[in-house]
Amino acid sequence: MEQTSTVDVWIARDTAVGDIGPASVIGYGVEALDGSIGKVDDTTLDTGAGTFVVDTGPWIFGKKVMLPIGVFRSVDPDEEKIYVNRTKDQIKDAPEFDESLINDQSYRGRLGSYYGPGGAGWRDWD
């Protein structure tokens, strides 16, 4: 079951996120369920492995977080914002982002387990 959860969280739920294109959303604001968490710093829409790296600015002392594309619920190109189905605390408590591990399967597994069904960061948002 965990393998399915890990895979699902890496797939876009809103096709508009993929339709816009990864490079064009860099700089977009990112909104959690309870407020702004920062701006998109980097993206990848690799099949089954899509991510967004968010620069949290002063919110988490200038740290970056990596979010699986499956936690994004919608994108508003007019307002240049992406909305996620997680709270600020859920994002803050996620496994720490380490840029050197961005393609590491073990790290992605921990992140996927955290954000996916059954993980601490997951709730049924649908």
N, C-alpha and C positions, 0 to 999 in steps of 0.2 A: 504494500500500500504506500509506503513512504516514497518509493521510486516514482509512482504516479504523481504524488503531491509535488515532488521536486520538479518533475518535468512540467506540470501544469502551470506552476508559478512563473515559469520562464517564457510563457506564450502570451502574447497580447490578447486582452479581453475585448478591447475596443479597437476595431480595425482602423479607426482614424489615427491612432498613434502611429501605426505602421504606414498609413497612407501619406502622412506629412513628410516622413523621411527623417532619419536620425540627425543629420547635420543641421537641419532647419529648426530643430527644437532646442539646440544649445543656446543657453541664455534665458529660456522660458522659466517663469516662476513655477515652483512646485508647492501645491496646497495639500496639506494633510486634512483629515476630517475636522480638526480643531485649530487650523491656522497654517500660516506659511512656514515652510521648512528651509527654503533656499532657492537656488537656481540650478538648472541642468548644466553640468560641467562637461559631460561626455555621455555618449550613447552607443549602443550596439543593438541591432535588430536581428542578430544571427538566429536562424531558425532553431527554436527550442532552447535558446540561451540568451534572449534579449535582456539588456540591463540599461539602467540609467544611473549615472554617478551624479550625485547632487552635492554641490558645495553649500554647506549649511551656514556659511558666513558666521556672524556672531552668535547664532542660535545655539550651536554646540561647539563653541570656541573655535570656529573656523575649520572644523573637521569636515570630511567628506563621507558620504554614505553611499553604498551601492544598493539599488533597489531592483528586484526582478521586475521585468516589464508587466507581469501578471498582476501586480498590485495597483497598477494605474487604472483608473476607472474611466477617465475621459480627458480630452484635450480641447482647449479653446484657443484656436489660432488667432482670433481677433484680439483676445486679451493676453495672448502669449503666456498661457498658464496650462499646467498639467495637474490633474487632480488624482490623488491616491486614496485607496480604501484602507488607510491605516491612520492611527493617531500619532501625534508628535512623540509621545512616550514610547509607543511601539517601535517607531523608527529609531529613536535615541537608544533604546535597549537592544537593538539588533547586534549581531556579531560585528566587531570593529572592522572597518574597511582598511584593507592593505592593498595598495595599488599593485604590488608585486604578485599578489594572489588572484588578480582579476580573472585569469583563465584556469586557476587551480580547481580541479574537480572536487577535492575535499572541502575547500572553502565554499564553493558554490553549493555543495551538499548541505553544509551547515546553514547557509543563508536560505536555501530552499526549504529546509526543514523548519526554520524559524518562521518564515513568511507563509509557508504552505499550510494546507489543512492539518490541524492537530498541533501546529507550532504555536509558540507563545505569542507571536505577532498576528495570528490569524483569528478571524471571526467570520461567520457566514454573512457577507455583505450583500449578497444577491437577494 
